Amino acid sequence: MNSLDNVVAAIGYIENHLTEKIDLDTVASAVHYSKYHLHRIFTEIVGMTIHDYIQRRQLTEAAKLLVFSGKNIMEIALLAGYTSQQAFTNIFKAMYKQSPLQFRRNEVFYPLQLEYKFDSHPDPNLKKRKLKRDLRFATELDIPRWMELVRLVIDGFPNLVEELHIKALNQCILERSALIMTEGSFAIGIMMISYSTGSIDFLGVHPLFRKQGITKALLDRAISELLEHKNITITTFREGDKADTGYRKALKELGFAEAELLTEFGYPTQKMIISN
């Protein structure tokens, strides 16, 4: 198996054992691979450690149970791999910005992390294939592949509701303000921009392709489309947010600077600005 195959096998094992206490040692043993090498390739390919992926997936399933089941919080904590309700509450609040009880009372579920489904995705090693990349405005035909990528990058967008996102996407398609980069049949980069405000309202890059300059290519195209705006803005996680898997750092590396603190849909965020 190549590195991607090993990561796919590890994810498969994790998904089948989310209600158990699992860790790097458990997963490595199950897929018959060195834990040191598995840690390295998993972190490199997925963009987070196995520990973080497991934690985020278990908390997502716990959040789902809080909203859609009658199980008590201690039962849910145990299913999420925690031996005490307090430990579960502490990490849940750090990631979801509300306690499990508050989350249950609000009756609105959103995922912290969905399963990474890489089984049918292309190997990101460009040397092994010659597929053409295309950066263009999205059309209605692109919506299924667009949403497939949205689900892969959901970790960067707290409180995202698919129905509302699709509605916004359809409007952006009509206004020619939704950019998509494809490779073969897959979307590997997507961006929604606002001509009226000079803002980037959504930005996602396929986890397997994050080190290949796609974000920069999308940003350059957005800048060319928003020439009348001196500054271009985007919102992201606040500094120190445990739920951030690297989005804030990536934006700062692209030249975005910190601006005012915001609260969007009840979630603490920060506006970032880049000069055009």
N, C-alpha and C positions, 0 to 999 in steps of 0.2 A: 504493500500500500504506500501511496505517496503521503505527504504531510496533510493535504486536504482530506484525504480518505480517513486518516487517523482522527482528525478533528471531527469529521462527520460521525464517526463511530463513537467518539466520546460524547458528543451531543446527544446521540441516540440513546446511549446508556443513561445519561443524566435525565432525559425526558421520561424515561421509563421508570425512574426511581425518585421522582420529585418528592414523594411523601416519606422518604427515608433520610437518615442522616448520612450524607455522602460527602466525600472530599477528594482531593487530588489523588491520594493513595488508593482509594476505592475505585475511582474511575480508571486510573492507570492499570490497575490489576485486572479490571474487567475487560479492557481492550488489549491487554497483553503488550503494554508499551512502557518504556522507561518513564517514570514520573518526571524526571528532570527534562527529558526531551519533550514530553507531552506538555508540560508547563510552558516551555519555550515556544513551541509551534502553535499552541492554542492561543497564547497571549499575542503572538505575532499576527496570526490570521484573523482572530476574532476581535482583537482590540481590547480585551479585558482578560483577567485571569480566570481559571476554572472556578476558583472560590467565588469571585464576583458574579460570574454567570449563574452559578448555582443559587447564590443568595437572591439575585434579582428575579430569577425564574420562580423560586419558591415563594417569594413575597408577592409576586404577581398572582400566582395561584391562590395564595392566602387572601389577597384582596378580592379575588373573584368569589371565594367562599363567604367572605364577610357580607357581600352584597346579595349573593344569590342562594345562600344556604341558611339553614337554621342552626348550624353548629355553633357552640359557644366559643368564645375567643381562645380559651385554653386548648380546646380540641384542635382548633385551627393552628395554634402555635406549635403543637406537637406535630401536626402534619407538615408544617413548614420546617421541621428539624430543630425546633427550640424546646428546651426542657423546662423553661419557665415563662409565664405570661409576661413578666416584666422585661426579660431579655428580648422577647418578640416585639413588645410594644416600643421599646427603645429604638430598635433598628427600623421598624415599620415607620415610626414617626420621622426618623432621620431621612428616609428615602421618599416617603409620601407626603411629608409636611403636615400630617395630621395623625392622630392616634387611631388604632384599629376601631375603637368605639365611634369616634367621629366619622370615620370612613363609612362604617356600617349605617350610621344615621343619615348620612348624606345620600345614600342609595345610588351613587354614581360610580361605576367601575371604569377604571382605565388601566391599561397594562404598563408596568414598569419595564418589562422585557418580554417580548414574545420569542418563541423558539426560532433559533437560527436554522433555516432550512436551506442547506447548501447542496443537497444531494444532486440536483439537476443543474447546478450552476457551473459556469465555465471555470477552468483553472485560471487564476489571475496571472499566471506567468506568461507574459506576452510572447516569449521566445517559442512557446509551444503551439501557437496558433496564429493565424493571420486574418482575424476578423476585423472588419472595418468599423471604426467608431464614427458616430454621427451626432453632432450637437445642433439642435434645431428647436423650433417651437413645437410644443406638444399638440396633438390632435385627440379627438375623442377615441380613436383607435388605440391610443397609448394608455388609456385609463387603467386597464387591467395590469399592465406591467408597471405602471407608476405606483399603483396601490401595493403591489407585491414588494416594491422597494420601500415604500412607507412602512410596511410592517417590519422590515429588517432594521430600520433606523428609528423605530418607535422610542427607543431609549433616550433619544435626544429631544423628545417633544411631550412633556408631561401634559396630561389632560386632553390629548388629541382624541377627538371623536371622529371615526371614519366617515360617518354620514355627512357631517359638517365639512370635513376636509374635501370630500368628493364634490359637494356643492360649490365650495370655493374654487376648486380645480376647474370645474366646468365653466365658471365665470372667467377664470384666467385664460382658459383655452379660447373663449370667444374674444377676449381682449388681446390675444397674442402676448401674454405675459407669463406663460408657463414654459420653462426651458427644460429639455430632456436630452441627456446623452445616452445613446444606446450602443450596444456592441452585440451584433447578431440580434437575437430576439429578446435580449435582456436590457432593462434600464439599469445603468450603473451610476447615474447622477441625475438629480432633479432639483429644480428651483422655481419658486413662485415669486414674482417681483411686483411691486406696486408702482405704477408710473406717477400716481398722484402724490404719494408720500415719500418716494425715493427709498423704500424699504424692501428688504428681502424677507418675505413672509414665510418661506419654507425653504430649507436647504438640506438635501440628503445625498450621501454618497454610499454606494454599496460597500459593506464592510471589507469585502475581499479586494477592493480597488482603492482604498483610502490613501495609499502611498504612491499613487500614480498621477498626481497633479490634476485630478478631475475637479476638485473644489476650486482651484485657481482658474481653470478653464471656464467654469461656470461663472465665477466672479468677474472675470475679464469680460465675458459676454454681457453680464448684467450691467457692468459699468458703461459699456458701449451703448446699451439700450436706455440708460438713465442719465444721459449726458447733461440734461438741464439741472440736475441736482449736484450741488457742491459736495454734499456728504451722503453716503449710503449707510443705512442703519439695519441692524438685525438684533434680535434679542436672544439671550442664551442664559445658562445657569449663572447664578451668583458665585462669587469666589468661595471655595470651601464646601460647596454643595456635594454631599456624598453620592447623590444620584447622577452626577456628571461623569460620563465615561471618557471624557476628553474633548468635548465640543468647545468649551471655552478656550482651552489651550490652542486648539487648531485655528480658531478665529484670530487669536492674538498673534499667532505665527504668520497669518496672512496680512497683518497690519492693522487689524481692528483695535480701536482704543476704547477704554471703558467710559461709559456715560452714566445717565441716571439709573437709579434702582427703580424697578417696577414691580407690580403684582398683576399677573395675568391669569384670569380664570382661577383666582385664589392661590396661585403659585408664585413664589418670589423669584423674579428674574432680573436681568440687567440688560440695558440697551448698550450696544456696541456700535461704534461709528468708524468708518473709513473715509478718508478724503478722496474725492474724485479729481 
